[in-house]
Amino acid sequence: MRILKAALAYFLVVFGTGFALALVRVPVLVPRLGVRTAELIEMPVMLGVIVWASRRLARRNPALARGERLTAGCVAFVLLVSAELIVAGLVGSSPGEYVASRDPVSGAVYLASLLFFAVAPALWNARTARHAPS
């Protein structure tokens, strides 16, 4: 249960931030800069949020071993990908169409960030994360 609660909190922080940033990226940045540039501009912010949220997960759950934090990250990954596909479905795209519509460059960077998202909670030592700035 601790793993699921940690995974859900981690997912909600990262997905919520991504959703909020998309509300700016899509109507403001995409028309001016294009999809690729807009998504690449957003990526450092999202990576910062992933680092912060994954360190927070380790700090707030010191009883979780590294393997349990990795499990939490993988569960959060499944939740994040599922949420992305549900949102894509709400706008009328099938999962295949959604994946095919991704820009090859920013899509590859996004895929790498998803993999980092999954493993990031296991990267931090709970004791070290506790003493790091919030």
C-alpha positions in Angstrom: 0.0 0.0 0.0 2.9 2.4 0.8 4.3 1.8 -2.7 0.9 2.6 -4.4 0.4 5.7 -2.3 3.9 6.9 -3.2 3.4 6.1 -6.9 0.1 7.9 -7.0 1.5 11.0 -5.4 4.5 11.0 -7.8 2.3 10.5 -10.8 -0.1 13.3 -9.8 2.6 15.9 -9.3 4.3 15.1 -12.6 1.1 14.6 -14.6 -0.5 17.7 -13.1 2.5 19.8 -13.9 2.6 18.5 -17.5 -1.1 19.1 -17.9 -0.8 22.7 -16.6 2.2 23.4 -18.9 0.3 22.0 -21.9 -2.4 24.6 -21.3 0.3 27.2 -22.1 2.3 25.3 -24.6 -0.5 24.3 -27.0 -2.3 27.6 -27.4 0.7 30.0 -26.9 4.0 28.4 -27.9 2.9 25.8 -30.6 1.4 28.4 -33.0 4.4 30.7 -32.7 7.3 28.2 -32.5 5.9 24.8 -33.8 5.4 21.6 -31.9 9.0 20.4 -31.8 10.4 23.7 -30.3 7.5 24.1 -27.9 7.9 20.6 -26.5 11.7 20.9 -26.3 11.3 24.2 -24.4 9.0 22.5 -21.9 11.2 19.5 -21.4 13.8 21.0 -19.0 10.9 22.2 -16.8 9.4 18.7 -16.7 12.8 17.1 -16.0 13.2 19.5 -13.1 9.8 18.5 -11.8 10.6 14.8 -12.2 13.9 15.3 -10.2 12.1 17.3 -7.5 9.1 14.9 -7.2 11.3 11.7 -7.2 13.6 13.1 -4.5 10.5 14.1 -2.5 9.2 10.5 -2.9 12.4 9.2 -1.5 12.5 11.8 1.3 8.9 11.2 2.4 9.1 7.4 2.2 12.4 6.6 3.9 11.2 3.1 4.8 10.9 2.2 1.1 14.0 0.3 -0.1 15.5 1.2 -3.5 13.7 -1.7 -5.2 10.4 -0.5 -3.7 11.0 3.0 -5.0 11.8 1.6 -8.4 8.5 -0.3 -8.2 6.7 3.0 -7.3 8.3 4.7 -10.3 7.2 1.9 -12.6 3.7 2.0 -11.3 3.7 5.8 -11.7 5.0 5.3 -15.3 2.1 3.0 -16.1 -0.4 5.6 -14.7 1.3 8.4 -16.6 1.2 6.5 -20.0 -2.4 5.4 -19.3 -3.4 9.0 -18.6 -1.7 10.2 -21.7 -3.5 7.7 -23.8 -6.8 8.4 -22.2 -6.4 12.2 -22.9 -5.4 11.3 -26.5 -8.6 9.2 -26.8 -10.7 12.1 -25.5 -9.5 14.3 -28.3 -10.2 11.5 -30.8 -6.9 9.8 -31.3 -6.3 6.0 -31.1 -3.1 5.0 -29.2 -1.4 4.2 -32.5 -2.4 7.5 -34.0 -1.2 9.4 -30.9 2.2 7.7 -31.0 2.6 8.1 -34.7 1.7 11.8 -34.4 4.6 12.6 -32.1 7.4 14.7 -33.6 10.4 12.4 -34.1 12.9 14.6 -32.2 10.8 15.9 -29.3 9.0 12.5 -29.2 12.4 10.7 -28.7 13.3 13.2 -25.9 9.9 12.6 -24.4 10.4 8.9 -24.4 13.7 9.3 -22.7 12.1 11.5 -20.1 9.4 8.8 -19.5 12.1 6.2 -18.9 13.9 8.6 -16.5 10.6 9.2 -14.8 10.2 5.5 -14.1 13.6 5.0 -12.6 14.2 8.4 -10.9 12.8 7.4 -7.5 15.3 4.6 -7.2 18.2 6.9 -8.0 18.1 8.8 -4.7 19.3 7.7 -1.3 16.4 8.5 1.1 18.9 9.9 3.7 20.6 12.1 1.1 17.3 13.3 -0.4 16.2 14.3 3.1 19.1 16.7 3.5 18.8 18.2 0.0 17.0 21.5 -0.5 13.4 21.1 -1.3 
